């Protein structure tokens, strides 16, 4: 009797629980992905505050102005540091 219980317990312990196969894992991944897409849609379109067209134009103008200021700043630094480097190198810079 003892050997039957041991064999039966071992067989139950070795068998996989249902729902642990490859296909069920793939199904859970797609289920999670679908839930993520649905929740993202709801949050994007229903819970977010979107700017008005006037605000959008103002923000765009600010960004363009900031990009131009940074571009001029970097260009100016490049020019000045290039001239300093030419003076140090004695005009022997390879272009």
Secondary structure, DSSP 4 states (H G I P E B T S, - for coil): -HHHHHHHHHHHHHSPPTT-SHHHHHHHHHHHHHHHHHHHHHIIIIISPPPPHHHHHHHHHHHHHHHHHHHHHHHHHHHHHHHHHHHHHTT----
